[in-house]
């Protein structure tokens, strides 16, 4: 079919060609304010070549006061209750802080769907990419309101009926409850409440780990940006990433003390060790490592000040030691093809234990024992989840007769 020339509409999303040719040239990312979720969306958008053609909306909750106890509520109910508390309590200690929902671009399903319909013939289909529990209702509502004009991708299993989305991208371990071992761990009277309820359908794409931003282009840029600081360091460079305990990977100071001993044992084989903590790392854990290694000339500990060296570390490291709690940190490191050692995997439970087991079975990670010689390298086929997910989006769009504009 020949392109159809159309007049300029009164509202537009981006400056694009004035005809509709079935090409996706724009995307909306719906996040929840957490980097772990939003970076997965942005990583996918980048892999599709739309890094400069997306806008970010957020579904966020009220913060402060009593709101810390209300995160189990659906976000719409939480906001309504927060409004009532504000009116009743005024400036009392129960009032929610002013930081939060009013200070970000709020995701409005009706507004986004209307924009997609009104600009469809000029700007083409709208790709919507969302991640996080609080984004599910908004993303599915956009598909319901503008089904012919949008393609909605939900990252991570939404725990609702999957036909509300065009494509769901989720780690394979999200389907652990359907395995024989997973079902054994669920009391029979709770099984009908534990999702997912059925095997993945045709609109589900399974990954090994999480999507992320650490693609080859980003790492080349990071290698250049961090060249002066990291290139001349004595090799091998061992990067240690410490996260924080979670409900399904619970640990404390004992693991930190164990990590100290193990790092001391491999220090002889390292040229340099660089240690980074996440925002989730408890002070009682970070303090143990700082106390032990702060004065060691071979060890550098990032104190959280200045530019975050994380991407530089991914680019320049010769090997990694990573705590087992973070699927994101492991997924990024395992995309480099460099040795990845994990500490604390035996403490993981439920589907996160399944994730650790799958990495080890594929030869992507090894347990950190403290007996390693870091000058002896090993490799594996790098995880390529983000690029593979992008290819799946392109294939699903083609079934609608749509393409990604290149």
TAJONOR-V547473 format. One line per field, one symbol per residue. burial: # if it has 16 or more other C-alpha atoms within 10 Angstrom, else .. Layout:
burial: ???
This chain:
burial: ............#....################..#############.#...#.#########.##..#....#..##..#..##.......####...#....####..##.#################################.##########...#.###############............#...##......#############...#..##..#...#....###########...#.#...##..##.##..##.#########....#..##.###..#....#####......#.###################################.##.#######.##....#######...##.......########.###.##....###..
